[in-house]
Amino acid sequence: MNPDDLLYASSHEWVRRGDPATIGITHFAQDQLGDVVYVELPVVGAVLSAGEIFGNVESVKTASDLYAPVSGTVVETNTQLVESPELLNTSPYDKGWLIKVKLDNEEDLGNLLDRAAYETNVAH
């Protein structure tokens, strides 16, 4: 899985295009959080609006809200994260994905950043 192929929100979530689209958190985000100990995700069927909180990640250092980078309906959640929340630390772009969403509007993707723009954003 190549992070160059993803789109990024300034709130540190990534989106892999597809039907459904896959959403996770970035390496930068998991690194800032530290060791993840708990993940709260929405139920399948939940309808998300871009920019709204859809879940929460708790680490040994802090708790952080998850923001929907796109609008759509949750069609799958990563149930492995319940048993193994540390997957967010060890594999944020592969095994540590959060949810899969059927997009309401493909145009939401146009509001996201490519990898270079995201990395510039987190460098400041």
N, CA, C and O atoms as a GROMACS GRO file, in nm:
protein
  496
    1MET      N    1   0.083  -0.117   0.000
    1MET     CA    2   0.000   0.000   0.000
    1MET      C    3   0.088   0.124   0.000
    1MET      O    4   0.173   0.141   0.087
    2ASN      N    5   0.067   0.209  -0.097
    2ASN     CA    6   0.152   0.326  -0.116
    2ASN      C    7   0.081   0.453  -0.068
    2ASN      O    8  -0.021   0.490  -0.126
    3PRO      N    9   0.133   0.520   0.036
    3PRO     CA   10   0.068   0.643   0.082
    3PRO      C   11   0.061   0.754  -0.024
    3PRO      O   12  -0.017   0.848  -0.009
    4ASP      N   13   0.142   0.743  -0.132
    4ASP     CA   14   0.134   0.842  -0.239
    4ASP      C   15   0.001   0.835  -0.314
    4ASP      O   16  -0.041   0.933  -0.375
    5ASP      N   17  -0.065   0.719  -0.309
    5ASP     CA   18  -0.189   0.699  -0.384
    5ASP      C   19  -0.312   0.744  -0.307
    5ASP      O   20  -0.424   0.735  -0.358
    6LEU      N   21  -0.293   0.793  -0.185
    6LEU     CA   22  -0.405   0.831  -0.099
    6LEU      C   23  -0.433   0.980  -0.107
    6LEU      O   24  -0.351   1.058  -0.155
    7LEU      N   25  -0.550   1.017  -0.058
    7LEU     CA   26  -0.585   1.157  -0.038
    7LEU      C   27  -0.593   1.180   0.112
    7LEU      O   28  -0.623   1.088   0.188
    8TYR      N   29  -0.566   1.302   0.155
    8TYR     CA   30  -0.552   1.331   0.297
    8TYR      C   31  -0.637   1.450   0.340
    8TYR      O   32  -0.654   1.546   0.265
    9ALA      N   33  -0.690   1.441   0.461
    9ALA     CA   34  -0.760   1.554   0.524
    9ALA      C   35  -0.661   1.623   0.617
    9ALA      O   36  -0.570   1.560   0.670
   10SER      N   37  -0.679   1.752   0.637
   10SER     CA   38  -0.589   1.824   0.728
   10SER      C   39  -0.606   1.776   0.872
   10SER      O   40  -0.522   1.805   0.957
   11SER      N   41  -0.715   1.704   0.901
   11SER     CA   42  -0.739   1.648   1.034
   11SER      C   43  -0.672   1.512   1.051
   11SER      O   44  -0.695   1.443   1.150
   12HIS      N   45  -0.588   1.472   0.953
   12HIS     CA   46  -0.500   1.354   0.960
   12HIS      C   47  -0.566   1.220   0.928
   12HIS      O   48  -0.514   1.115   0.965
   13GLU      N   49  -0.679   1.224   0.858
   13GLU     CA   50  -0.736   1.100   0.804
   13GLU      C   51  -0.695   1.087   0.659
   13GLU      O   52  -0.672   1.187   0.590
   14TRP      N   53  -0.686   0.962   0.611
   14TRP     CA   54  -0.656   0.938   0.471
   14TRP      C   55  -0.774   0.866   0.406
   14TRP      O   56  -0.854   0.801   0.474
   15VAL      N   57  -0.783   0.878   0.273
   15VAL     CA   58  -0.888   0.811   0.195
   15VAL      C   59  -0.822   0.740   0.078
   15VAL      O   60  -0.746   0.800   0.002
   16ARG      N   61  -0.854   0.611   0.065
   16ARG     CA   62  -0.813   0.536  -0.054
   16ARG      C   63  -0.936   0.530  -0.144
   16ARG      O   64  -1.040   0.477  -0.106
   17ARG      N   65  -0.922   0.585  -0.266
   17ARG     CA   66  -1.033   0.582  -0.361
   17ARG      C   67  -1.077   0.439  -0.386
   17ARG      O   68  -0.998   0.346  -0.379
   18GLY      N   69  -1.204   0.424  -0.416
   18GLY     CA   70  -1.258   0.294  -0.448
   18GLY      C   71  -1.406   0.292  -0.420
   18GLY      O   72  -1.464   0.390  -0.374
   19ASP      N   73  -1.468   0.180  -0.448
   19ASP     CA   74  -1.609   0.164  -0.418
   19ASP      C   75  -1.625   0.038  -0.337
   19ASP      O   76  -1.641  -0.070  -0.395
   20PRO      N   77  -1.622   0.047  -0.207
   20PRO     CA   78  -1.627   0.168  -0.125
   20PRO      C   79  -1.489   0.230  -0.104
   20PRO      O   80  -1.386   0.167  -0.129
   21ALA      N   81  -1.488   0.354  -0.059
   21ALA     CA   82  -1.364   0.422  -0.022
   21ALA      C   83  -1.323   0.374   0.117
   21ALA      O   84  -1.408   0.350   0.203
   22THR      N   85  -1.192   0.360   0.139
   22THR     CA   86  -1.139   0.317   0.268
   22THR      C   87  -1.080   0.438   0.339
   22THR      O   88  -1.014   0.522   0.277
   23ILE      N   89  -1.105   0.447   0.470
   23ILE     CA   90  -1.058   0.561   0.549
   23ILE      C   91  -0.974   0.510   0.665
   23ILE      O   92  -1.007   0.409   0.728
   24GLY      N   93  -0.865   0.581   0.693
   24GLY     CA   94  -0.779   0.548   0.806
   24GLY      C   95  -0.718   0.675   0.862
   24GLY      O   96  -0.756   0.786   0.823
   25ILE      N   97  -0.622   0.659   0.954
   25ILE     CA   98  -0.547   0.776   1.002
   25ILE      C   99  -0.403   0.764   0.954
   25ILE      O  100  -0.353   0.655   0.925
   26THR      N  101  -0.338   0.878   0.945
   26THR     CA  102  -0.203   0.883   0.889
   26THR      C  103  -0.097   0.835   0.988
   26THR      O  104  -0.121   0.827   1.108
   27HIS      N  105   0.019   0.804   0.933
   27HIS     CA  106   0.134   0.769   1.015
   27HIS      C  107   0.165   0.884   1.113
   27HIS      O  108   0.194   0.860   1.230
   28PHE      N  109   0.158   1.006   1.063
   28PHE     CA  110   0.184   1.123   1.148
   28PHE      C  111   0.087   1.124   1.267
   28PHE      O  112   0.130   1.145   1.380
   29ALA      N  113  -0.041   1.100   1.242
   29ALA     CA  114  -0.142   1.102   1.349
   29ALA      C  115  -0.114   0.994   1.453
   29ALA      O  116  -0.116   1.022   1.573
   30GLN      N  117  -0.088   0.871   1.407
   30GLN     CA  118  -0.065   0.764   1.504
   30GLN      C  119   0.064   0.789   1.582
   30GLN      O  120   0.073   0.753   1.699
   31ASP      N  121   0.162   0.851   1.517
   31ASP     CA  122   0.288   0.882   1.584
   31ASP      C  123   0.266   0.987   1.694
   31ASP      O  124   0.325   0.978   1.802
   32GLN      N  125   0.181   1.086   1.667
   32GLN     CA  126   0.149   1.189   1.765
   32GLN      C  127   0.070   1.132   1.883
   32GLN      O  128   0.087   1.174   1.997
   33LEU      N  129  -0.018   1.036   1.853
   33LEU     CA  130  -0.100   0.975   1.958
   33LEU      C  131  -0.020   0.888   2.054
   33LEU      O  132  -0.047   0.885   2.174
   34GLY      N  133   0.079   0.818   2.001
   34GLY     CA  134   0.150   0.719   2.081
   34GLY      C  135   0.077   0.586   2.074
   34GLY      O  136   0.000   0.562   1.980
   35ASP      N  137   0.100   0.500   2.171
   35ASP     CA  138   0.044   0.365   2.167
   35ASP      C  139  -0.108   0.368   2.180
   35ASP      O  140  -0.162   0.407   2.284
   36VAL      N  141  -0.177   0.326   2.074
   36VAL     CA  142  -0.323   0.324   2.072
   36VAL      C  143  -0.373   0.206   2.155
   36VAL      O  144  -0.325   0.093   2.140
   37VAL      N  145  -0.470   0.234   2.244
   37VAL     CA  146  -0.524   0.130   2.332
   37VAL      C  147  -0.672   0.104   2.309
   37VAL      O  148  -0.724   0.002   2.355
   38TYR      N  149  -0.743   0.193   2.237
   38TYR     CA  150  -0.886   0.177   2.216
   38TYR      C  151  -0.929   0.256   2.093
   38TYR      O  152  -0.880   0.366   2.069
   39VAL      N  153  -1.021   0.197   2.015
   39VAL     CA  154  -1.075   0.264   1.898
   39VAL      C  155  -1.227   0.251   1.901
   39VAL      O  156  -1.279   0.141   1.918
   40GLU      N  157  -1.296   0.362   1.886
   40GLU     CA  158  -1.442   0.362   1.877
   40GLU      C  159  -1.480   0.400   1.735
   40GLU      O  160  -1.442   0.507   1.686
   41LEU      N  161  -1.556   0.314   1.669
   41LEU     CA  162  -1.596   0.336   1.530
   41LEU      C  163  -1.748   0.337   1.518
   41LEU      O  164  -1.817   0.284   1.605
   42PRO      N  165  -1.801   0.396   1.411
   42PRO     CA  166  -1.946   0.398   1.392
   42PRO      C  167  -1.998   0.259   1.353
   42PRO      O  168  -1.920   0.171   1.316
   43VAL      N  169  -2.129   0.241   1.362
   43VAL     CA  170  -2.190   0.115   1.320
   43VAL      C  171  -2.206   0.113   1.169
   43VAL      O  172  -2.217   0.218   1.105
   44VAL      N  173  -2.208  -0.006   1.112
   44VAL     CA  174  -2.238  -0.020   0.970
   44VAL      C  175  -2.377   0.038   0.946
   44VAL      O  176  -2.470   0.010   1.021
   45GLY      N  177  -2.389   0.117   0.841
   45GLY     CA  178  -2.515   0.183   0.811
   45GLY      C  179  -2.519   0.328   0.855
   45GLY      O  180  -2.608   0.403   0.814
   46ALA      N  181  -2.423   0.369   0.940
   46ALA     CA  182  -2.419   0.509   0.983
   46ALA      C  183  -2.394   0.599   0.863
   46ALA      O  184  -2.315   0.566   0.775
   47VAL      N  185  -2.462   0.712   0.861
   47VAL     CA  186  -2.445   0.810   0.753
   47VAL      C  187  -2.356   0.922   0.805
   47VAL      O  188  -2.387   0.986   0.906
   48LEU      N  189  -2.245   0.946   0.734
   48LEU     CA  190  -2.147   1.047   0.775
   48LEU      C  191  -2.154   1.169   0.685
   48LEU      O  192  -2.183   1.158   0.566
   49SER      N  193  -2.129   1.284   0.743
   49SER     CA  194  -2.112   1.406   0.666
   49SER      C  195  -1.968   1.450   0.678
   49SER      O  196  -1.909   1.442   0.786
   50ALA      N  197  -1.911   1.496   0.568
   50ALA     CA  198  -1.771   1.540   0.569
   50ALA      C  199  -1.751   1.644   0.678
   50ALA      O  200  -1.828   1.739   0.690
   51GLY      N  201  -1.647   1.624   0.758
   51GLY     CA  202  -1.612   1.716   0.864
   51GLY      C  203  -1.670   1.681   1.001
   51GLY      O  204  -1.628   1.738   1.101
   52GLU      N  205  -1.764   1.587   1.006
   52GLU     CA  206  -1.823   1.552   1.136
   52GLU      C  207  -1.743   1.443   1.205
   52GLU      O  208  -1.673   1.365   1.140
   53ILE      N  209  -1.753   1.437   1.336
   53ILE     CA  210  -1.686   1.334   1.414
   53ILE      C  211  -1.754   1.201   1.390
   53ILE      O  212  -1.876   1.190   1.399
   54PHE      N  213  -1.674   1.097   1.360
   54PHE     CA  214  -1.733   0.965   1.340
   54PHE      C  215  -1.680   0.860   1.436
   54PHE      O  216  -1.726   0.745   1.435
   55GLY      N  217  -1.585   0.896   1.518
   55GLY     CA  218  -1.529   0.799   1.611
   55GLY      C  219  -1.423   0.863   1.698
   55GLY      O  220  -1.408   0.985   1.702
   56ASN      N  221  -1.350   0.777   1.768
   56ASN     CA  222  -1.252   0.825   1.865
   56ASN      C  223  -1.139   0.723   1.876
   56ASN      O  224  -1.160   0.602   1.866
   57VAL      N  225  -1.019   0.774   1.896
   57VAL     CA  226  -0.902   0.690   1.920
   57VAL      C  227  -0.843   0.732   2.054
   57VAL      O  228  -0.820   0.850   2.079
   58GLU      N  229  -0.818   0.633   2.139
   58GLU     CA  230  -0.755   0.661   2.268
   58GLU      C  231  -0.618   0.595   2.272
   58GLU      O  232  -0.600   0.482   2.228
   59SER      N  233  -0.523   0.671   2.325
   59SER     CA  234  -0.387   0.619   2.337
   59SER      C  235  -0.343   0.635   2.482
   59SER      O  236  -0.417   0.687   2.566
   60VAL      N  237  -0.222   0.590   2.510
   60VAL     CA  238  -0.170   0.606   2.645
   60VAL      C  239  -0.151   0.754   2.679
   60VAL      O  240  -0.144   0.790   2.797
   61LYS      N  241  -0.141   0.841   2.577
   61LYS     CA  242  -0.117   0.983   2.598
   61LYS      C  243  -0.244   1.068   2.598
   61LYS      O  244  -0.254   1.164   2.675
   62THR      N  245  -0.342   1.033   2.511
   62THR     CA  246  -0.454   1.124   2.489
   62THR      C  247  -0.568   1.051   2.418
   62THR      O  248  -0.556   0.935   2.380
   63ALA      N  249  -0.678   1.121   2.402
   63ALA     CA  250  -0.790   1.075   2.319
   63ALA      C  251  -0.807   1.176   2.206
   63ALA      O  252  -0.788   1.296   2.226
   64SER      N  253  -0.844   1.126   2.090
   64SER     CA  254  -0.857   1.214   1.974
   64SER      C  255  -0.980   1.174   1.893
   64SER      O  256  -1.005   1.056   1.870
   65ASP      N  257  -1.056   1.276   1.850
   65ASP     CA  258  -1.172   1.250   1.765
   65ASP      C  259  -1.126   1.216   1.624
   65ASP      O  260  -1.020   1.260   1.579
   66LEU      N  261  -1.208   1.138   1.555
   66LEU     CA  262  -1.188   1.107   1.413
   66LEU      C  263  -1.291   1.186   1.334
   66LEU      O  264  -1.409   1.186   1.368
   67TYR      N  265  -1.247   1.252   1.227
   67TYR     CA  266  -1.335   1.334   1.146
   67TYR      C  267  -1.353   1.272   1.008
   67TYR      O  268  -1.256   1.229   0.945
   68ALA      N  269  -1.477   1.267   0.962
   68ALA     CA  270  -1.506   1.210   0.830
   68ALA      C  271  -1.449   1.301   0.721
   68ALA      O  272  -1.486   1.418   0.713
   69PRO      N  273  -1.358   1.249   0.639
   69PRO     CA  274  -1.303   1.332   0.531
   69PRO      C  275  -1.398   1.343   0.412
   69PRO      O  276  -1.382   1.430   0.327
   70VAL      N  277  -1.498   1.255   0.406
   70VAL     CA  278  -1.596   1.252   0.298
   70VAL      C  279  -1.733   1.219   0.356
   70VAL      O  280  -1.743   1.170   0.468
   71SER      N  281  -1.837   1.246   0.278
   71SER     CA  282  -1.974   1.210   0.318
   71SER      C  283  -2.010   1.076   0.256
   71SER      O  284  -1.972   1.046   0.143
   72GLY      N  285  -2.086   0.996   0.332
   72GLY     CA  286  -2.129   0.868   0.278
   72GLY      C  287  -2.183   0.777   0.387
   72GLY      O  288  -2.200   0.818   0.502
   73THR      N  289  -2.208   0.653   0.349
   73THR     CA  290  -2.264   0.553   0.439
   73THR      C  291  -2.158   0.450   0.472
   73THR      O  292  -2.092   0.397   0.382
   74VAL      N  293  -2.141   0.421   0.600
   74VAL     CA  294  -2.045   0.321   0.645
   74VAL      C  295  -2.095   0.183   0.601
   74VAL      O  296  -2.205   0.142   0.637
   75VAL      N  297  -2.012   0.111   0.523
   75VAL     CA  298  -2.050  -0.022   0.477
   75VAL      C  299  -1.968  -0.132   0.545
   75VAL      O  300  -2.003  -0.250   0.537
   76GLU      N  301  -1.859  -0.093   0.611
   76GLU     CA  302  -1.777  -0.191   0.683
   76GLU      C  303  -1.690  -0.117   0.784
   76GLU      O  304  -1.646  -0.005   0.760
   77THR      N  305  -1.667  -0.182   0.898
   77THR     CA  306  -1.573  -0.130   0.996
   77THR      C  307  -1.464  -0.234   1.018
   77THR      O  308  -1.487  -0.354   0.997
   78ASN      N  309  -1.348  -0.190   1.058
   78ASN     CA  310  -1.236  -0.281   1.082
   78ASN      C  311  -1.251  -0.341   1.222
   78ASN      O  312  -1.201  -0.285   1.320
   79THR      N  313  -1.318  -0.454   1.229
   79THR     CA  314  -1.345  -0.517   1.358
   79THR      C  315  -1.216  -0.567   1.425
   79THR      O  316  -1.216  -0.587   1.547
   80GLN      N  317  -1.109  -0.586   1.351
   80GLN     CA  318  -0.981  -0.627   1.410
   80GLN      C  319  -0.930  -0.524   1.510
   80GLN      O  320  -0.855  -0.559   1.601
   81LEU      N  321  -0.968  -0.397   1.492
   81LEU     CA  322  -0.919  -0.291   1.580
   81LEU      C  323  -0.974  -0.303   1.721
   81LEU      O  324  -0.914  -0.250   1.815
   82VAL      N  325  -1.088  -0.370   1.739
   82VAL     CA  326  -1.143  -0.391   1.872
   82VAL      C  327  -1.047  -0.476   1.955
   82VAL      O  328  -1.016  -0.443   2.069
   83GLU      N  329  -1.001  -0.586   1.895
   83GLU     CA  330  -0.909  -0.678   1.963
   83GLU      C  331  -0.764  -0.629   1.959
   83GLU      O  332  -0.687  -0.654   2.052
   84SER      N  333  -0.729  -0.559   1.850
   84SER     CA  334  -0.589  -0.520   1.830
   84SER      C  335  -0.579  -0.373   1.787
   84SER      O  336  -0.542  -0.345   1.673
   85PRO      N  337  -0.611  -0.280   1.878
   85PRO     CA  338  -0.604  -0.138   1.840
   85PRO      C  339  -0.464  -0.093   1.800
   85PRO      O  340  -0.449   0.008   1.731
   86GLU      N  341  -0.362  -0.168   1.842
   86GLU     CA  342  -0.224  -0.132   1.808
   86GLU      C  343  -0.197  -0.142   1.658
   86GLU      O  344  -0.093  -0.094   1.611
   87LEU      N  345  -0.289  -0.202   1.581
   87LEU     CA  346  -0.273  -0.205   1.434
   87LEU      C  347  -0.266  -0.063   1.377
   87LEU      O  348  -0.206  -0.041   1.272
   88LEU      N  349  -0.329   0.033   1.446
   88LEU     CA  350  -0.318   0.172   1.400
   88LEU      C  351  -0.175   0.221   1.407
   88LEU      O  352  -0.133   0.303   1.325
   89ASN      N  353  -0.098   0.172   1.504
   89ASN     CA  354   0.042   0.210   1.517
   89ASN      C  355   0.131   0.133   1.422
   89ASN      O  356   0.220   0.190   1.359
   90THR      N  357   0.108   0.003   1.409
   90THR     CA  358   0.200  -0.082   1.334
   90THR      C  359   0.170  -0.085   1.184
   90THR      O  360   0.259  -0.114   1.104
   91SER      N  361   0.046  -0.055   1.144
   91SER     CA  362   0.008  -0.067   1.004
   91SER      C  363  -0.101   0.034   0.967
   91SER      O  364  -0.210  -0.006   0.926
   92PRO      N  365  -0.074   0.166   0.983
   92PRO     CA  366  -0.180   0.266   0.964
   92PRO      C  367  -0.236   0.272   0.822
   92PRO      O  368  -0.349   0.317   0.803
   93TYR      N  369  -0.158   0.228   0.722
   93TYR     CA  370  -0.206   0.237   0.584
   93TYR      C  371  -0.253   0.103   0.528
   93TYR      O  372  -0.295   0.096   0.412
   94ASP      N  373  -0.248  -0.002   0.606
   94ASP     CA  374  -0.286  -0.133   0.556
   94ASP      C  375  -0.383  -0.200   0.652
   94ASP      O  376  -0.504  -0.184   0.638
   95LYS      N  377  -0.333  -0.275   0.748
   95LYS     CA  378  -0.420  -0.350   0.840
   95LYS      C  379  -0.493  -0.259   0.939
   95LYS      O  380  -0.593  -0.301   0.997
   96GLY      N  381  -0.445  -0.136   0.958
   96GLY     CA  382  -0.505  -0.044   1.054
   96GLY      C  383  -0.610   0.049   0.996
   96GLY      O  384  -0.641   0.151   1.058
   97TRP      N  385  -0.666   0.016   0.879
   97TRP     CA  386  -0.774   0.102   0.825
   97TRP      C  387  -0.890   0.104   0.924
   97TRP      O  388  -0.903   0.014   1.007
   98LEU      N  389  -0.974   0.207   0.917
   98LEU     CA  390  -1.082   0.225   1.013
   98LEU      C  391  -1.218   0.180   0.959
   98LEU      O  392  -1.281   0.090   1.014
   99ILE      N  393  -1.262   0.245   0.850
   99ILE     CA  394  -1.395   0.218   0.795
   99ILE      C  395  -1.392   0.221   0.643
   99ILE      O  396  -1.300   0.276   0.582
  100LYS      N  397  -1.494   0.160   0.584
  100LYS     CA  398  -1.516   0.169   0.439
  100LYS      C  399  -1.651   0.237   0.420
  100LYS      O  400  -1.750   0.206   0.487
  101VAL      N  401  -1.653   0.332   0.325
  101VAL     CA  402  -1.768   0.418   0.306
  101VAL      C  403  -1.811   0.421   0.160
  101VAL      O  404  -1.729   0.435   0.069
  102LYS      N  405  -1.942   0.407   0.138
  102LYS     CA  406  -2.000   0.430   0.005
  102LYS      C  407  -2.021   0.580  -0.005
  102LYS      O  408  -2.104   0.637   0.067
  103LEU      N  409  -1.946   0.644  -0.094
  103LEU     CA  410  -1.948   0.790  -0.104
  103LEU      C  411  -2.084   0.842  -0.152
  103LEU      O  412  -2.147   0.783  -0.240
  104ASP      N  413  -2.127   0.953  -0.092
  104ASP     CA  414  -2.246   1.024  -0.139
  104ASP      C  415  -2.211   1.107  -0.262
  104ASP      O  416  -2.293   1.123  -0.353
  105ASN      N  417  -2.088   1.160  -0.263
  105ASN     CA  418  -2.050   1.254  -0.366
  105ASN      C  419  -1.900   1.244  -0.393
  105ASN      O  420  -1.819   1.278  -0.306
  106GLU      N  421  -1.864   1.197  -0.510
  106GLU     CA  422  -1.722   1.185  -0.547
  106GLU      C  423  -1.649   1.319  -0.539
  106GLU      O  424  -1.527   1.322  -0.521
  107GLU      N  425  -1.722   1.429  -0.551
  107GLU     CA  426  -1.661   1.562  -0.548
  107GLU      C  427  -1.597   1.591  -0.413
  107GLU      O  428  -1.509   1.677  -0.404
  108ASP      N  429  -1.640   1.521  -0.305
  108ASP     CA  430  -1.576   1.538  -0.174
  108ASP      C  431  -1.426   1.512  -0.184
  108ASP      O  432  -1.347   1.574  -0.112
  109LEU      N  433  -1.386   1.422  -0.272
  109LEU     CA  434  -1.244   1.388  -0.285
  109LEU      C  435  -1.162   1.508  -0.331
  109LEU      O  436  -1.044   1.518  -0.300
  110GLY      N  437  -1.224   1.599  -0.404
  110GLY     CA  438  -1.156   1.719  -0.452
  110GLY      C  439  -1.119   1.816  -0.340
  110GLY      O  440  -1.037   1.906  -0.361
  111ASN      N  441  -1.178   1.798  -0.222
  111ASN     CA  442  -1.148   1.886  -0.109
  111ASN      C  443  -1.030   1.835  -0.026
  111ASN      O  444  -0.990   1.899   0.071
  112LEU      N  445  -0.976   1.720  -0.065
  112LEU     CA  446  -0.867   1.659   0.012
  112LEU      C  447  -0.731   1.693  -0.050
  112LEU      O  448  -0.723   1.743  -0.162
  113LEU      N  449  -0.626   1.664   0.025
  113LEU     CA  450  -0.489   1.696  -0.015
  113LEU      C  451  -0.419   1.574  -0.072
  113LEU      O  452  -0.449   1.461  -0.034
  114ASP      N  453  -0.324   1.596  -0.166
  114ASP     CA  454  -0.237   1.486  -0.205
  114ASP      C  455  -0.127   1.473  -0.099
  114ASP      O  456  -0.120   1.554  -0.007
  115ARG      N  457  -0.044   1.372  -0.111
  115ARG     CA  458   0.055   1.346  -0.007
  115ARG      C  459   0.150   1.464   0.014
  115ARG      O  460   0.180   1.500   0.128
  116ALA      N  461   0.198   1.522  -0.095
  116ALA     CA  462   0.294   1.634  -0.083
  116ALA      C  463   0.230   1.751  -0.008
  116ALA      O  464   0.294   1.811   0.079
  117ALA      N  465   0.107   1.785  -0.041
  117ALA     CA  466   0.039   1.896   0.026
  117ALA      C  467   0.014   1.863   0.173
  117ALA      O  468   0.029   1.950   0.259
  118TYR      N  469  -0.023   1.739   0.202
  118TYR     CA  470  -0.046   1.698   0.342
  118TYR      C  471   0.085   1.709   0.421
  118TYR      O  472   0.085   1.762   0.532
  119GLU      N  473   0.194   1.659   0.365
  119GLU     CA  474   0.322   1.663   0.436
  119GLU      C  475   0.369   1.806   0.459
  119GLU      O  476   0.429   1.836   0.562
  120THR      N  477   0.342   1.894   0.364
  120THR     CA  478   0.374   2.036   0.382
  120THR      C  479   0.290   2.092   0.496
  120THR      O  480   0.338   2.171   0.578
  121ASN      N  481   0.163   2.052   0.501
  121ASN     CA  482   0.070   2.098   0.603
  121ASN      C  483   0.116   2.056   0.744
  121ASN      O  484   0.111   2.138   0.836
  122VAL      N  485   0.161   1.932   0.761
  122VAL     CA  486   0.202   1.886   0.894
  122VAL      C  487   0.341   1.935   0.933
  122VAL      O  488   0.379   1.929   1.051
  123ALA      N  489   0.418   1.982   0.836
  123ALA     CA  490   0.552   2.032   0.866
  123ALA      C  491   0.549   2.169   0.932
  123ALA      O  492   0.648   2.214   0.989
  124HIS      N  493   0.436   2.236   0.924
  124HIS     CA  494   0.424   2.373   0.979
  124HIS      C  495   0.362   2.373   1.115
  124HIS      O  496   0.346   2.479   1.176
   0.00000   0.00000   0.00000
